[in-house]
Amino acid sequence: MKKVLKKKIKRIKLTKLFNVFNHTIDVNQDRGFTLVLGENGLGKTVILKLLKFVFEGDFMSLTNYEFERFDIYFDDFRYSFFGTTDDENPRLIAKKYDGNKIIEVYDFLNNDEGENFRQSNLYKIKHKRNIYQNDFIDSSFIDQGELRYLINKYLGNKFVSQIKGSDRWIDNRSNKLLTTNSVISRYGKYLPSRLAKYNYTPNWLQELSNKENIYIIETQRLRTRKGSDNYIEAITNISDELAQTIKGTLARANEFATQLDRTYPTRLLTKINELETISDSDLSSRLDALEERRKRLKEVGLVEPFEDDIHRDNIFGAKNEKSTENNELINNVLLVYIEDSNEKLDFYENIANKLEVFVNILNERLNVKKLQIDKERGLEIKSTRIDAKANNKNEKITKKIIPLTSLSSGEQHMIVLFYNLLFKCESDSLILIDEPEISLHIGWQNKFIHDLNRIKEITPFDAIIATHSPDIINDNWDLTVQLLDE
C-alpha cells in the first residue's frame, strides 16, 4: 500500500497575541527545522501550544489564550482561527480558505450543536479578566459533576486517570497530559453518544487535525506525573520505560525466533535439495558480518555475549578437498544458519539504531561518566574515574554506579530530551521543542542541531524549536525566525 505523505505547514501567522503582538513564522520545509528566536514574554511557548491544540483536535483549548487570529498555511489551503480579544464578546471561529476564497466556516460558540452542550450542565465557559502568567491567559472551563463522573465511569483507569481538582487527565496508555476535550476526542467512542456534541467538530476540521502527528517537548522535563496523584522524577521514569521497551522487544524477538526454529528442518531440507553455490570466502565474510551485528547489539545492551558452537577453523579444516558435493552441502547448511541468525537480529535493528545514537550523543557530553544500557534496569550511569588504590593493588577495578537522580540538572535535561526525541516521537511527526537550552552547557547547545540531524536519519521528523539562545542556533541562522516586540 502506497504511503500517503502528510502535508507540511508552510507558514504560521498570529495576529494580536495578548492583544499586542503580531508574529509571522515561515516554516523551513526543505531542512525541516525552524528556530523561533525571541525574548521571554513574546509568545514563543504559546505558539507551540496553539499548534498542539489544533493538531490534537483540542480546539476549545484555544480559548485559553487571547489572540485575534491564528493562521496556519499549507501549500493548498489555509486554516484560520478567530479568537477572543474582548472579554465581553468571546468567540472561536474556524475558517478554511482556498486562496482567498472561504470554503468552510465553523463557529464553536454559536451553532446548533455548540448551543446544545454549551447551555447544558455538561459545558459552561467562563471568561475571566485577562491575567498574564508566563505567557498564559487565565480562563477556565467549568465542567464539574456529571461530565467527570461519566468519564471516570466509562474510561476508568483503563484509559485515563483524573488529576484531582482540575480539568486535566493522564492518558494511561501514553502517560501524556490531556484536557477533558482531548479525552473525549481521543476516547469518545467509549462514552455515551450524547457526549459526542461536547467535542463536536466538522469533518474538515478533523481532517486538519490529521495533517500532522504532533509531539511537544515542554520546558518542564525533569518531573512527570505517575498516575493522578503524584509526580516521579522523569529520569527514573524514562529508565523504567526503556527497560520495559527492551523487555518487550526481547519477548517479541524470542517468540519470532521460536517460530523460525520450528520451520528450520523444512527449510534446511529444501536448501539441501536445491543447493546454492557459495564460496568459502563468501561464507566467511557473512559470518564476520553476523558477528559484527552481534557485537553491536551487545554494545547497546540488547544481547549477552556468547560463543557459537561453530568454529570456522574446525569447519573449513574438516572439509574434504576431494568431496566437492560434501563441502557444498556444509556451506549450504551454514548459509541457512546465517540467514536465520540475521532474520532474528533484524528484529532488533530499529531499537538498536536508536540506542546507538542515544548512547553516543550522551557519552560525547558526559564528563567522567559513561551511560550504558541495561536490559533489566534501563539506564545505568557509571563513573569513569579509576580508584588509584585499587589500581596499585592490581585489584579488579569496579566502576561506581551513579544514581540517576544524582546527576546534575543539565545532565538530566539532556538525557530526558534526547530520550523523548528518539523513543517517544513517531516517524514523520512535527515535534515542538520549547527552550532546549535549559540547564545545558554552551558546548552542548552548540551541537544541538547537529544532534537533531543524527536523530532525523533514524526517525524522519520536522521540528519547530522555540529558543532565546544564540548558542542553540550556532551557525544555523538560515533556519531562524526572530519574534519582535511589534
N, C-alpha and C positions, 0 to 999 in steps of 0.2 A: 504494500500500500504506500503510495507516494505521500511523503511528509508535507503537511501544509505549513508554510513558513508564516510566522506571525508578522503583522505589520509593525513597523518600528515608529516610535514617536519622532517627529521632525522638529517640533518647536513647542515650548510651553510659555504661556503668557499670563501674567497675573496683574490685574488692574485694581488699584486702591486697596491693597492688602493693609489691614489695620486702618483703612480709610486714608492711607498716606502714600504707600509705596507702589510703584509700577515697575514690574520686572519682566524682561523677555529673555528666555533661555533657548538658544539654538542648539539642539542636541547633535553631538558628533556621531553621525550614523556610520561613517567609514571606519573609524578606530574603535567605536563602541564605548568610549569613556568620555564623560562630560564632567568637568570640575567646576563647581559653583563656588566662587570665592566671594566672601563678604564679611563685614564686621558682624558682631553679635547684635541681634535685635532687628535685622533687616528681613528676616523671614525665611532663611535657608531651611531650617527644620520644618517649618510649616509647609513649604513647597513639597518636601518629601512626603509629609503626612497626607497632604491632599491627593497626591498621586496614589499613595497606598489605598486611601479610602475608595477612590474611583475604580481602581483595578481589582479591588476585592469586592466591589458591589455594595460597599457600605456608604451609600450616597448621603444618607441623612446625617452622618458624622461631619459632613462639610459645613453644617450649620453651627458647628462649634467655633468656627473662625469667621472673622469679619473680612469680607472682600466684596468687591463689586462684580468682578468677572474673572473666571478661570477658564482659559482656552487651552485645549490640547490638540495640536495639529498632527495629522498623518499625511502621507503623500496624496491620499484620495479624499479624505474627509476631515472636517474639523468638528470637535465637540466642545460646546461652551456651557459653563455653569454660571448662572447669575445668582449671586449670593446676597447677603444682608449687610448693608452699611448703615441702616437706620433701625434702631430698636423698636420703633413704633410700627414699622412695616416689614416684618420678617418675610423672607422669600427664599426659595430654592427652585430655580427653573433650569431645566436642561434643554439644549437645542443641538441638533445635528445639521451641519452645513455641507452642501456640495458646492464648492466655490463660495459664492456669496449668497447662494440660494438656501433658505431654510427648508429642510425636507422633513424634519421631525421636531416636535415640541412636547415637553412633559413638565407640568407644574406639580412638584411634590406636595405642596401645601394647599393647593386648590384644584382638586379633581375628585371625581366620584369615589374612587377607591380610597384616596387620601382622606377625604372628609369622613368616610365611614369609620376608619380606625382612629383618625386624629381627634374626633369628637368623643370617642368612646373612652371607657375607663382603662383600655389597654394602651393608649398612647396619648400623652399630652406633652406639649412642648412649652417650656417657659424660657423667655428671653430675659436675661439679667442685664444690668448696665455693664458695658464692656470693661473688663479688668485685664490689664496686661500682666501676664505671669510667664516669663521665659518664652516669649513669642506666642503664648496661647491666649485665646479669649475664653473666659469662663462663662459658658452657658450650660444649662443642664437639661437632661431628658428625665422626665418623671414617668416611670413605668413600673410602679411597685405592684405588690399583691398578686393578682391573677396571672399576669404575664410570667413573672418569676416562678410562680407555683407550677404553671404548665410546662415551662422549660425544664425545671427540675424533675417533674413527674415523668415526662416523656423522653428526655435525653439523659437525665440522671448522671451518674459517674461514668457511664459507658462512653459518652461523647464529651461532655463538658462539666466543669465544676465552677460554681459561682464564687466570686470573691466577695466576701461579706460586706454588705452596706454599699455596694457600688453597681454600676451598670457595666460590669466587666466580668468576663468568664475566662477560664483556662480551657483551651482545647486539649483534652486528654490524649488525643492521638498525635498532635504535633507540638504540644506544650506552648503554643502561641497564645498571646493575649487577644481576646475577642470582645467586641462590643455586642450588645444584645442584637443589634441589626445584623452583625456578621454571623452570629449564631443562627438566626432564623434564615439568613440567606444560604448558609452552608448546610444546615440540617433540617430545613423547613419541611422536607418530605416526611419526616418522622413526627411532626407536630399536627394537631388538629387543623383541618383545611381552613377553618375560619381565621386562622392566624396568618394565612397567606397574604392577606391585604395589609398586614402590618408592614411588610417589607416589599410591597408591590413595586415592581419596575417593569416597564415595557420591554419587549424583546430587543429593540435596537440598543437600549442601554445595557441589557445583559450581554449583548454581543460586544459592547465596548469593554466590559469587564473581562471578557475572554481574550482580548487582544494582547494582553501581557500577563506572563507569570511574574508575580511581584514578590520581592523579599526585601524587608527593611532591616538594616543593622543600626540600632539606635545607640545613643551615647551611653545609656545605662547598660553596660555589658557585663559587669562583674557580679551581678546578683540576678537570679532568676526565680520565678515562682515555682514552688514544689507543691502541687495541689492548690487548694484555695486559701489556706490559712497561714502559710509560712513561706519564707524565702530560703534558697540554698545558694551557696557560692557557685557561680557559673563555671568556674574552673573544675570544681568537683563534679558538677552535673555533666559537663561535656566528656569528662573522663569516663564516667559511668556509661554514658550514651555510646561512646566509642567502643567500650568493651562489649556492650550488647550488640552493636553493629557487627563487630568482628565475630562474635559467637554465632550470630545469625548467619553470617556468610559461611563460616566453617560448617555449620549444621547443613546448610543447603549444598555446599560442596561435597560433604561426606555422603549425603543422600544421592547426589548425582554420580559420585564415584561408585557407590554400591550398585546403582542401576547399570553403569557401564561395565562393571566387573561381571555382572550376570550374563551379559551378552558376549563376554570375551571368548569363550570356547567357540561359539558360532563364527565370530569374526575371524578368529585365528584359523579355523578350518577353511573359511572362504579364501583367506590370504594364501594358505598353503596350496590350494587348488588353482590359484591364479597368481603364481609367483611373479614378483616385480624385481627387475634387475636394479641392484643398488650396490655401489662400491664400498669397500671398507673405509675409504677416506670420507665419503659422504656420510656414512653411518657414524663415524667418529665425530664429525662436525656436528651432527644432530644431537649426539649425546653431550657434547660440550655445551651446546646452546641450551639443552634441557637443564644441565647443572647450573648454568648461569641464571636461568629463571628461578630455580630453587634457591640459589644463593640470595637473589634479590628479595624473594619473599621472606626469607629468614631475616634479612637485614631490617625489614619493616615490621617484623614481629608476627607474621601471619603463619609461619610453619616452623616446626622444630628442625634442627639439623639432623640428618640421618644419612646412613651409608646404604647404598644399594647392595644387594647381593650380586649385582652384575659387576664384574671386574673385567674391564676390556682387555687387559693383558692376557687373562686366562681364556677369554673368548676367542680373541684373534690368534692367540698362540695355539689354541687347541684345534684350530681348523686344519682340515686335511687338504694339503695342496693338490692332491690328486683327485679329490672328490668335489668337483665344482657344484654338483647338484646339492650335496650336503651343505656346503658353505652358503649357497644361495638360500637354502631353507633357513639356516640360522639367522642370516641377515634379515629375512622377512619376518621371522618371529620377533627379532629385536625391533624391527620397524613398527610392528603393531604395538609393542610395549611403549615406544617413544611417542607414537601418535596418541595412545590412551593417556599417557602422562601429561602431554601438552593440553589435551582436552580438559583434563582435571584442573590444570593450572590456569586455563583460560577463565575459569570461574572467579579467580582472584584478581584478574587483571585490572578491573576498574578501581577497586578499593586500593590495590597496591599502588597504582599511579597516584592516587590522591595522598596516600600515606607517605609516599616517597617525597613528593613536593612539600607536604606539610612538615615532615621531619627536616628536610634540607633547608627550607626557609628559616625555620626557627633555630636550628643549630648554627646557622651562619650568624645569628644575632646574640644568642645566649652567651653570657660571659661566665667562664669557669663552671659551666653546667652543660649537661647534654640531655636532650629529650630522646626517650626511647618509647616504643610501643610495646605494651604487654597485653597479650590477648585476654588475660584474666582481669587485669586491673585497669586497662586503658592506657592513660598517660603515666609515664614514670620519668622523673627528673633525677639525674644523678650528678653529684659533684665530680668535676674532673681534676680536682686537687689531689695530689698524691701525699699520703702521710709519710713524711720523711723518716720517722722512727720505724714504721713497718717496712719501709724500703731498705733501710740499713740492716735490718734483721733478716732480710731475704724472706720475709713472710709474704703470703699471698695477699695482694692488695685488693681490698673490697671497697668499691666506691660507695660513698654515703648516699643514701636515697633522701632527697629533699622533699618534704611535704608540699603538695601543690599550693596550699593556701599560704605557705611561707614565701612564695615568690613575690617579687615587687609588683606594684600595681601595673607598671609598664609591661612587665613580662606577662602578667595575666591578661591584660588587654590585648597584647599581641597574639597570644595563643588562642584566646576566645574568638578574636576577629578572624584569624585565618581558618580556624575550625569551622566557623559559620560559613565562610566563603566556599570552603571545599566540600563540606559534608551536609550542609543544610539547604543549599541552593540547587534547584533543578536546572538542567540544561536549558539554554535559551531564555533564561529569566532576565528580568530587569531588576537589578539589585540597587537599592537605595542605601547609601552609606553615609551616616551622619558623623562628622568630625572624626575620621580615622586617626587623627594625630593625638588623641587624648592619651596622655602619660607616655607617649613614645619618644625615645631619644631621637635627636635630629637626624642622625645617620640612618636610623630605621625608617624615618619619614621619607628620606630621600629615595629609598629603594621601593617605596610602596607601589607605585605604578608599574615598575618592573616586575614586582611580585604578582600583581594582578594579571599581567600578561602571561606569566608562567602558569597561573591557575586557569586562565582562559583557554590555554592549549588543551587542557583536560576536559573542562566543562565550559563550553561556549556561553557567554553571557554579555550583557551590556550593563553599564553602571552609571548612575548619576551620583556624584560624590559632593557633599556639602562640606566645605572646609574654610578655615580662615588662616591656614598655614601655607606660606610660600614654599616651605620645605617639602610638603606633600606634592605640590605641583612640580618642584625641581625644574627640569628643563622641558616640561610639557605645557608651556604656556599656550600653545596652539589648541589645547583641549579646554581652555579656561574661559568661563563666562563670569564677569565680575558684576555683582549686585551693587548698585549705587544708591545713596540716600537721595532719591529724587522723586 
